[in-house]
Amino acid sequence: VDYLQQLSMAIGGQSASQKNPIVEYYQEAYAGFEAMKEQIHADMVRNLLMGLVEVTPKGEIVTHFP
């Protein structure tokens, strides 16, 4: 939410440069969303690969994540 508020303030100044501020806002917001998705994906893979898998005496598989 903070990112979108900062983006809104930054885009507001671009109306003087003959660009549509609404289009610029949506393009920048989408780019930020895509970057966030990529970061979440990278974090998920990292956490899965760093997980510890153990088998209990009952034969249950238990996974511990950092």
PyMOL Python script that loads the backbone (N, CA, C, O; Angstrom):
from pymol import cmd

cmd.read_pdbstr("""\
ATOM      1  N   VAL A   1       0.838  -1.185   0.000  1.00  0.00           N
ATOM      2  CA  VAL A   1       0.000   0.000   0.000  1.00  0.00           C
ATOM      3  C   VAL A   1       0.880   1.246   0.000  1.00  0.00           C
ATOM      4  O   VAL A   1       0.595   2.212  -0.708  1.00  0.00           O
ATOM      5  N   ASP A   2       1.949   1.223   0.793  1.00  0.00           N
ATOM      6  CA  ASP A   2       2.849   2.374   0.819  1.00  0.00           C
ATOM      7  C   ASP A   2       3.486   2.599  -0.547  1.00  0.00           C
ATOM      8  O   ASP A   2       3.663   3.734  -0.988  1.00  0.00           O
ATOM      9  N   TYR A   3       3.829   1.487  -1.210  1.00  0.00           N
ATOM     10  CA  TYR A   3       4.434   1.597  -2.542  1.00  0.00           C
ATOM     11  C   TYR A   3       3.480   2.294  -3.499  1.00  0.00           C
ATOM     12  O   TYR A   3       3.896   3.153  -4.277  1.00  0.00           O
ATOM     13  N   LEU A   4       2.203   1.932  -3.446  1.00  0.00           N
ATOM     14  CA  LEU A   4       1.225   2.535  -4.354  1.00  0.00           C
ATOM     15  C   LEU A   4       1.003   4.007  -4.040  1.00  0.00           C
ATOM     16  O   LEU A   4       0.785   4.806  -4.950  1.00  0.00           O
ATOM     17  N   GLN A   5       1.055   4.378  -2.757  1.00  0.00           N
ATOM     18  CA  GLN A   5       0.910   5.785  -2.401  1.00  0.00           C
ATOM     19  C   GLN A   5       2.105   6.591  -2.901  1.00  0.00           C
ATOM     20  O   GLN A   5       1.940   7.692  -3.426  1.00  0.00           O
ATOM     21  N   GLN A   6       3.299   6.044  -2.738  1.00  0.00           N
ATOM     22  CA  GLN A   6       4.492   6.729  -3.230  1.00  0.00           C
ATOM     23  C   GLN A   6       4.462   6.826  -4.752  1.00  0.00           C
ATOM     24  O   GLN A   6       4.849   7.843  -5.328  1.00  0.00           O
ATOM     25  N   LEU A   7       4.003   5.763  -5.390  1.00  0.00           N
ATOM     26  CA  LEU A   7       3.899   5.758  -6.845  1.00  0.00           C
ATOM     27  C   LEU A   7       2.913   6.817  -7.319  1.00  0.00           C
ATOM     28  O   LEU A   7       3.165   7.503  -8.309  1.00  0.00           O
ATOM     29  N   SER A   8       1.806   6.950  -6.626  1.00  0.00           N
ATOM     30  CA  SER A   8       0.799   7.944  -6.988  1.00  0.00           C
ATOM     31  C   SER A   8       1.382   9.354  -6.920  1.00  0.00           C
ATOM     32  O   SER A   8       1.120  10.184  -7.791  1.00  0.00           O
ATOM     33  N   MET A   9       2.169   9.618  -5.886  1.00  0.00           N
ATOM     34  CA  MET A   9       2.787  10.940  -5.745  1.00  0.00           C
ATOM     35  C   MET A   9       3.817  11.174  -6.858  1.00  0.00           C
ATOM     36  O   MET A   9       3.904  12.275  -7.401  1.00  0.00           O
ATOM     37  N   ALA A  10       4.585  10.152  -7.194  1.00  0.00           N
ATOM     38  CA  ALA A  10       5.611  10.292  -8.223  1.00  0.00           C
ATOM     39  C   ALA A  10       4.989  10.488  -9.601  1.00  0.00           C
ATOM     40  O   ALA A  10       5.488  11.285 -10.396  1.00  0.00           O
ATOM     41  N   ILE A  11       3.923   9.785  -9.888  1.00  0.00           N
ATOM     42  CA  ILE A  11       3.265   9.875 -11.194  1.00  0.00           C
ATOM     43  C   ILE A  11       2.562  11.217 -11.349  1.00  0.00           C
ATOM     44  O   ILE A  11       2.424  11.716 -12.466  1.00  0.00           O
ATOM     45  N   GLY A  12       2.121  11.801 -10.257  1.00  0.00           N
ATOM     46  CA  GLY A  12       1.415  13.077 -10.317  1.00  0.00           C
ATOM     47  C   GLY A  12       2.226  14.158 -11.010  1.00  0.00           C
ATOM     48  O   GLY A  12       1.655  15.029 -11.666  1.00  0.00           O
ATOM     49  N   GLY A  13       3.537  14.120 -10.877  1.00  0.00           N
ATOM     50  CA  GLY A  13       4.395  15.109 -11.510  1.00  0.00           C
ATOM     51  C   GLY A  13       4.616  14.868 -12.987  1.00  0.00           C
ATOM     52  O   GLY A  13       5.163  15.736 -13.667  1.00  0.00           O
ATOM     53  N   GLN A  14       4.216  13.733 -13.505  1.00  0.00           N
ATOM     54  CA  GLN A  14       4.461  13.416 -14.907  1.00  0.00           C
ATOM     55  C   GLN A  14       3.392  13.965 -15.840  1.00  0.00           C
ATOM     56  O   GLN A  14       3.533  13.863 -17.058  1.00  0.00           O
ATOM     57  N   SER A  15       2.338  14.538 -15.302  1.00  0.00           N
ATOM     58  CA  SER A  15       1.297  15.065 -16.190  1.00  0.00           C
ATOM     59  C   SER A  15       1.816  16.243 -17.005  1.00  0.00           C
ATOM     60  O   SER A  15       1.281  16.534 -18.075  1.00  0.00           O
ATOM     61  N   ALA A  16       2.844  16.920 -16.520  1.00  0.00           N
ATOM     62  CA  ALA A  16       3.424  18.031 -17.265  1.00  0.00           C
ATOM     63  C   ALA A  16       4.251  17.539 -18.446  1.00  0.00           C
ATOM     64  O   ALA A  16       4.542  18.316 -19.355  1.00  0.00           O
ATOM     65  N   SER A  17       4.632  16.277 -18.453  1.00  0.00           N
ATOM     66  CA  SER A  17       5.469  15.744 -19.531  1.00  0.00           C
ATOM     67  C   SER A  17       4.641  15.113 -20.651  1.00  0.00           C
ATOM     68  O   SER A  17       5.153  14.287 -21.406  1.00  0.00           O
ATOM     69  N   GLN A  18       3.386  15.490 -20.763  1.00  0.00           N
ATOM     70  CA  GLN A  18       2.486  15.042 -21.826  1.00  0.00           C
ATOM     71  C   GLN A  18       2.221  13.541 -21.800  1.00  0.00           C
ATOM     72  O   GLN A  18       1.906  12.949 -22.832  1.00  0.00           O
ATOM     73  N   LYS A  19       2.346  12.926 -20.635  1.00  0.00           N
ATOM     74  CA  LYS A  19       2.021  11.510 -20.482  1.00  0.00           C
ATOM     75  C   LYS A  19       0.747  11.399 -19.666  1.00  0.00           C
ATOM     76  O   LYS A  19       0.498  12.213 -18.777  1.00  0.00           O
ATOM     77  N   ASN A  20      -0.049  10.402 -19.963  1.00  0.00           N
ATOM     78  CA  ASN A  20      -1.279  10.176 -19.217  1.00  0.00           C
ATOM     79  C   ASN A  20      -0.909   9.598 -17.849  1.00  0.00           C
ATOM     80  O   ASN A  20      -0.396   8.481 -17.779  1.00  0.00           O
ATOM     81  N   PRO A  21      -1.157  10.330 -16.766  1.00  0.00           N
ATOM     82  CA  PRO A  21      -0.733   9.853 -15.450  1.00  0.00           C
ATOM     83  C   PRO A  21      -1.428   8.565 -15.022  1.00  0.00           C
ATOM     84  O   PRO A  21      -0.845   7.776 -14.279  1.00  0.00           O
ATOM     85  N   ILE A  22      -2.646   8.337 -15.467  1.00  0.00           N
ATOM     86  CA  ILE A  22      -3.355   7.108 -15.084  1.00  0.00           C
ATOM     87  C   ILE A  22      -2.698   5.899 -15.738  1.00  0.00           C
ATOM     88  O   ILE A  22      -2.505   4.867 -15.095  1.00  0.00           O
ATOM     89  N   VAL A  23      -2.354   6.028 -17.017  1.00  0.00           N
ATOM     90  CA  VAL A  23      -1.682   4.931 -17.720  1.00  0.00           C
ATOM     91  C   VAL A  23      -0.315   4.673 -17.094  1.00  0.00           C
ATOM     92  O   VAL A  23       0.068   3.522 -16.891  1.00  0.00           O
ATOM     93  N   GLU A  24       0.412   5.731 -16.792  1.00  0.00           N
ATOM     94  CA  GLU A  24       1.727   5.584 -16.165  1.00  0.00           C
ATOM     95  C   GLU A  24       1.610   4.899 -14.805  1.00  0.00           C
ATOM     96  O   GLU A  24       2.422   4.038 -14.466  1.00  0.00           O
ATOM     97  N   TYR A  25       0.606   5.280 -14.036  1.00  0.00           N
ATOM     98  CA  TYR A  25       0.389   4.679 -12.713  1.00  0.00           C
ATOM     99  C   TYR A  25       0.131   3.184 -12.841  1.00  0.00           C
ATOM    100  O   TYR A  25       0.734   2.386 -12.123  1.00  0.00           O
ATOM    101  N   TYR A  26      -0.756   2.800 -13.745  1.00  0.00           N
ATOM    102  CA  TYR A  26      -1.073   1.381 -13.912  1.00  0.00           C
ATOM    103  C   TYR A  26       0.129   0.587 -14.417  1.00  0.00           C
ATOM    104  O   TYR A  26       0.352  -0.540 -13.978  1.00  0.00           O
ATOM    105  N   GLN A  27       0.897   1.160 -15.329  1.00  0.00           N
ATOM    106  CA  GLN A  27       2.076   0.450 -15.840  1.00  0.00           C
ATOM    107  C   GLN A  27       3.112   0.245 -14.743  1.00  0.00           C
ATOM    108  O   GLN A  27       3.676  -0.841 -14.611  1.00  0.00           O
ATOM    109  N   GLU A  28       3.360   1.276 -13.964  1.00  0.00           N
ATOM    110  CA  GLU A  28       4.339   1.169 -12.879  1.00  0.00           C
ATOM    111  C   GLU A  28       3.840   0.238 -11.775  1.00  0.00           C
ATOM    112  O   GLU A  28       4.617  -0.532 -11.211  1.00  0.00           O
ATOM    113  N   ALA A  29       2.550   0.308 -11.470  1.00  0.00           N
ATOM    114  CA  ALA A  29       1.989  -0.571 -10.439  1.00  0.00           C
ATOM    115  C   ALA A  29       2.081  -2.028 -10.873  1.00  0.00           C
ATOM    116  O   ALA A  29       2.394  -2.897 -10.060  1.00  0.00           O
ATOM    117  N   TYR A  30       1.813  -2.301 -12.135  1.00  0.00           N
ATOM    118  CA  TYR A  30       1.901  -3.673 -12.645  1.00  0.00           C
ATOM    119  C   TYR A  30       3.344  -4.171 -12.611  1.00  0.00           C
ATOM    120  O   TYR A  30       3.597  -5.321 -12.252  1.00  0.00           O
ATOM    121  N   ALA A  31       4.276  -3.318 -12.979  1.00  0.00           N
ATOM    122  CA  ALA A  31       5.691  -3.704 -12.937  1.00  0.00           C
ATOM    123  C   ALA A  31       6.118  -4.001 -11.500  1.00  0.00           C
ATOM    124  O   ALA A  31       6.865  -4.950 -11.260  1.00  0.00           O
ATOM    125  N   GLY A  32       5.651  -3.200 -10.551  1.00  0.00           N
ATOM    126  CA  GLY A  32       5.952  -3.458  -9.144  1.00  0.00           C
ATOM    127  C   GLY A  32       5.337  -4.756  -8.658  1.00  0.00           C
ATOM    128  O   GLY A  32       5.953  -5.487  -7.882  1.00  0.00           O
ATOM    129  N   PHE A  33       4.124  -5.046  -9.108  1.00  0.00           N
ATOM    130  CA  PHE A  33       3.450  -6.287  -8.735  1.00  0.00           C
ATOM    131  C   PHE A  33       4.205  -7.497  -9.276  1.00  0.00           C
ATOM    132  O   PHE A  33       4.384  -8.490  -8.570  1.00  0.00           O
ATOM    133  N   GLU A  34       4.645  -7.414 -10.526  1.00  0.00           N
ATOM    134  CA  GLU A  34       5.403  -8.516 -11.120  1.00  0.00           C
ATOM    135  C   GLU A  34       6.723  -8.728 -10.382  1.00  0.00           C
ATOM    136  O   GLU A  34       7.128  -9.869 -10.160  1.00  0.00           O
ATOM    137  N   ALA A  35       7.394  -7.652 -10.001  1.00  0.00           N
ATOM    138  CA  ALA A  35       8.646  -7.774  -9.247  1.00  0.00           C
ATOM    139  C   ALA A  35       8.393  -8.423  -7.893  1.00  0.00           C
ATOM    140  O   ALA A  35       9.192  -9.240  -7.435  1.00  0.00           O
ATOM    141  N   MET A  36       7.279  -8.062  -7.248  1.00  0.00           N
ATOM    142  CA  MET A  36       6.931  -8.654  -5.957  1.00  0.00           C
ATOM    143  C   MET A  36       6.659 -10.147  -6.113  1.00  0.00           C
ATOM    144  O   MET A  36       7.083 -10.941  -5.273  1.00  0.00           O
ATOM    145  N   LYS A  37       5.952 -10.541  -7.182  1.00  0.00           N
ATOM    146  CA  LYS A  37       5.678 -11.961  -7.416  1.00  0.00           C
ATOM    147  C   LYS A  37       6.969 -12.747  -7.611  1.00  0.00           C
ATOM    148  O   LYS A  37       7.109 -13.853  -7.088  1.00  0.00           O
ATOM    149  N   GLU A  38       7.911 -12.182  -8.360  1.00  0.00           N
ATOM    150  CA  GLU A  38       9.189 -12.860  -8.577  1.00  0.00           C
ATOM    151  C   GLU A  38       9.958 -13.013  -7.268  1.00  0.00           C
ATOM    152  O   GLU A  38      10.584 -14.046  -7.035  1.00  0.00           O
ATOM    153  N   GLN A  39       9.915 -11.993  -6.415  1.00  0.00           N
ATOM    154  CA  GLN A  39      10.611 -12.063  -5.131  1.00  0.00           C
ATOM    155  C   GLN A  39       9.973 -13.116  -4.234  1.00  0.00           C
ATOM    156  O   GLN A  39      10.683 -13.855  -3.551  1.00  0.00           O
ATOM    157  N   ILE A  40       8.660 -13.196  -4.225  1.00  0.00           N
ATOM    158  CA  ILE A  40       7.963 -14.213  -3.426  1.00  0.00           C
ATOM    159  C   ILE A  40       8.326 -15.605  -3.932  1.00  0.00           C
ATOM    160  O   ILE A  40       8.568 -16.512  -3.135  1.00  0.00           O
ATOM    161  N   HIS A  41       8.366 -15.777  -5.238  1.00  0.00           N
ATOM    162  CA  HIS A  41       8.730 -17.078  -5.817  1.00  0.00           C
ATOM    163  C   HIS A  41      10.148 -17.465  -5.405  1.00  0.00           C
ATOM    164  O   HIS A  41      10.388 -18.606  -5.009  1.00  0.00           O
ATOM    165  N   ALA A  42      11.077 -16.537  -5.494  1.00  0.00           N
ATOM    166  CA  ALA A  42      12.461 -16.817  -5.116  1.00  0.00           C
ATOM    167  C   ALA A  42      12.559 -17.168  -3.633  1.00  0.00           C
ATOM    168  O   ALA A  42      13.295 -18.083  -3.263  1.00  0.00           O
ATOM    169  N   ASP A  43      11.826 -16.451  -2.785  1.00  0.00           N
ATOM    170  CA  ASP A  43      11.835 -16.739  -1.345  1.00  0.00           C
ATOM    171  C   ASP A  43      11.241 -18.112  -1.054  1.00  0.00           C
ATOM    172  O   ASP A  43      11.745 -18.837  -0.197  1.00  0.00           O
ATOM    173  N   MET A  44      10.178 -18.472  -1.760  1.00  0.00           N
ATOM    174  CA  MET A  44       9.552 -19.784  -1.547  1.00  0.00           C
ATOM    175  C   MET A  44      10.516 -20.911  -1.913  1.00  0.00           C
ATOM    176  O   MET A  44      10.661 -21.876  -1.163  1.00  0.00           O
ATOM    177  N   VAL A  45      11.165 -20.789  -3.050  1.00  0.00           N
ATOM    178  CA  VAL A  45      12.106 -21.825  -3.480  1.00  0.00           C
ATOM    179  C   VAL A  45      13.263 -21.923  -2.495  1.00  0.00           C
ATOM    180  O   VAL A  45      13.671 -23.023  -2.124  1.00  0.00           O
ATOM    181  N   ARG A  46      13.795 -20.779  -2.069  1.00  0.00           N
ATOM    182  CA  ARG A  46      14.903 -20.779  -1.110  1.00  0.00           C
ATOM    183  C   ARG A  46      14.496 -21.470   0.180  1.00  0.00           C
ATOM    184  O   ARG A  46      15.242 -22.301   0.698  1.00  0.00           O
ATOM    185  N   ASN A  47      13.318 -21.136   0.706  1.00  0.00           N
ATOM    186  CA  ASN A  47      12.865 -21.746   1.958  1.00  0.00           C
ATOM    187  C   ASN A  47      12.604 -23.240   1.805  1.00  0.00           C
ATOM    188  O   ASN A  47      12.906 -24.015   2.713  1.00  0.00           O
ATOM    189  N   LEU A  48      12.049 -23.653   0.671  1.00  0.00           N
ATOM    190  CA  LEU A  48      11.818 -25.081   0.449  1.00  0.00           C
ATOM    191  C   LEU A  48      13.130 -25.853   0.377  1.00  0.00           C
ATOM    192  O   LEU A  48      13.243 -26.950   0.925  1.00  0.00           O
ATOM    193  N   LEU A  49      14.112 -25.283  -0.295  1.00  0.00           N
ATOM    194  CA  LEU A  49      15.392 -25.972  -0.427  1.00  0.00           C
ATOM    195  C   LEU A  49      16.173 -25.997   0.881  1.00  0.00           C
ATOM    196  O   LEU A  49      17.007 -26.879   1.086  1.00  0.00           O
ATOM    197  N   MET A  50      15.914 -25.044   1.763  1.00  0.00           N
ATOM    198  CA  MET A  50      16.609 -25.010   3.048  1.00  0.00           C
ATOM    199  C   MET A  50      15.860 -25.787   4.123  1.00  0.00           C
ATOM    200  O   MET A  50      16.327 -25.877   5.258  1.00  0.00           O
ATOM    201  N   GLY A  51      14.716 -26.344   3.785  1.00  0.00           N
ATOM    202  CA  GLY A  51      13.913 -27.093   4.748  1.00  0.00           C
ATOM    203  C   GLY A  51      14.597 -28.387   5.163  1.00  0.00           C
ATOM    204  O   GLY A  51      15.378 -28.967   4.408  1.00  0.00           O
ATOM    205  N   LEU A  52      14.291 -28.823   6.370  1.00  0.00           N
ATOM    206  CA  LEU A  52      14.833 -30.065   6.912  1.00  0.00           C
ATOM    207  C   LEU A  52      13.705 -31.086   6.960  1.00  0.00           C
ATOM    208  O   LEU A  52      12.652 -30.830   7.543  1.00  0.00           O
ATOM    209  N   VAL A  53      13.927 -32.235   6.348  1.00  0.00           N
ATOM    210  CA  VAL A  53      12.923 -33.296   6.321  1.00  0.00           C
ATOM    211  C   VAL A  53      13.404 -34.419   7.226  1.00  0.00           C
ATOM    212  O   VAL A  53      14.546 -34.866   7.121  1.00  0.00           O
ATOM    213  N   GLU A  54      12.524 -34.873   8.120  1.00  0.00           N
ATOM    214  CA  GLU A  54      12.870 -36.000   8.979  1.00  0.00           C
ATOM    215  C   GLU A  54      11.691 -36.958   9.061  1.00  0.00           C
ATOM    216  O   GLU A  54      10.536 -36.570   8.881  1.00  0.00           O
ATOM    217  N   VAL A  55      12.004 -38.196   9.334  1.00  0.00           N
ATOM    218  CA  VAL A  55      10.984 -39.230   9.477  1.00  0.00           C
ATOM    219  C   VAL A  55      10.922 -39.612  10.948  1.00  0.00           C
ATOM    220  O   VAL A  55      11.936 -39.977  11.543  1.00  0.00           O
ATOM    221  N   THR A  56       9.732 -39.528  11.533  1.00  0.00           N
ATOM    222  CA  THR A  56       9.549 -39.874  12.943  1.00  0.00           C
ATOM    223  C   THR A  56       9.542 -41.391  13.105  1.00  0.00           C
ATOM    224  O   THR A  56       9.397 -42.122  12.126  1.00  0.00           O
ATOM    225  N   PRO A  57       9.698 -41.866  14.347  1.00  0.00           N
ATOM    226  CA  PRO A  57       9.638 -43.313  14.576  1.00  0.00           C
ATOM    227  C   PRO A  57       8.321 -43.941  14.116  1.00  0.00           C
ATOM    228  O   PRO A  57       8.282 -45.137  13.827  1.00  0.00           O
ATOM    229  N   LYS A  58       7.249 -43.159  14.043  1.00  0.00           N
ATOM    230  CA  LYS A  58       5.959 -43.667  13.567  1.00  0.00           C
ATOM    231  C   LYS A  58       5.901 -43.737  12.042  1.00  0.00           C
ATOM    232  O   LYS A  58       4.921 -44.231  11.485  1.00  0.00           O
ATOM    233  N   GLY A  59       6.934 -43.251  11.366  1.00  0.00           N
ATOM    234  CA  GLY A  59       6.954 -43.262   9.909  1.00  0.00           C
ATOM    235  C   GLY A  59       6.377 -42.008   9.281  1.00  0.00           C
ATOM    236  O   GLY A  59       6.210 -41.954   8.062  1.00  0.00           O
ATOM    237  N   GLU A  60       6.067 -40.993  10.088  1.00  0.00           N
ATOM    238  CA  GLU A  60       5.521 -39.737   9.563  1.00  0.00           C
ATOM    239  C   GLU A  60       6.657 -38.858   9.053  1.00  0.00           C
ATOM    240  O   GLU A  60       7.745 -38.832   9.628  1.00  0.00           O
ATOM    241  N   ILE A  61       6.393 -38.153   7.990  1.00  0.00           N
ATOM    242  CA  ILE A  61       7.380 -37.226   7.440  1.00  0.00           C
ATOM    243  C   ILE A  61       7.078 -35.837   7.990  1.00  0.00           C
ATOM    244  O   ILE A  61       5.963 -35.329   7.863  1.00  0.00           O
ATOM    245  N   VAL A  62       8.093 -35.234   8.604  1.00  0.00           N
ATOM    246  CA  VAL A  62       7.953 -33.902   9.188  1.00  0.00           C
ATOM    247  C   VAL A  62       8.964 -32.990   8.500  1.00  0.00           C
ATOM    248  O   VAL A  62      10.138 -33.336   8.369  1.00  0.00           O
ATOM    249  N   THR A  63       8.502 -31.836   8.067  1.00  0.00           N
ATOM    250  CA  THR A  63       9.371 -30.873   7.401  1.00  0.00           C
ATOM    251  C   THR A  63       9.460 -29.616   8.255  1.00  0.00           C
ATOM    252  O   THR A  63       8.445 -29.077   8.696  1.00  0.00           O
ATOM    253  N   HIS A  64      10.685 -29.158   8.483  1.00  0.00           N
ATOM    254  CA  HIS A  64      10.926 -27.929   9.245  1.00  0.00           C
ATOM    255  C   HIS A  64      11.482 -26.884   8.280  1.00  0.00           C
ATOM    256  O   HIS A  64      12.440 -27.142   7.552  1.00  0.00           O
ATOM    257  N   PHE A  65      10.878 -25.722   8.286  1.00  0.00           N
ATOM    258  CA  PHE A  65      11.320 -24.638   7.418  1.00  0.00           C
ATOM    259  C   PHE A  65      11.980 -23.565   8.255  1.00  0.00           C
ATOM    260  O   PHE A  65      11.609 -23.356   9.410  1.00  0.00           O
ATOM    261  N   PRO A  66      12.974 -22.871   7.671  1.00  0.00           N
ATOM    262  CA  PRO A  66      13.669 -21.808   8.421  1.00  0.00           C
ATOM    263  C   PRO A  66      12.767 -20.621   8.686  1.00  0.00           C
ATOM    264  O   PRO A  66      13.195 -19.646   9.303  1.00  0.00           O
TER     265      PRO A  66
END
""", "prot")
cmd.dss("prot")
cmd.show_as("cartoon", "prot")
cmd.util.cbc("prot")
cmd.orient("prot")
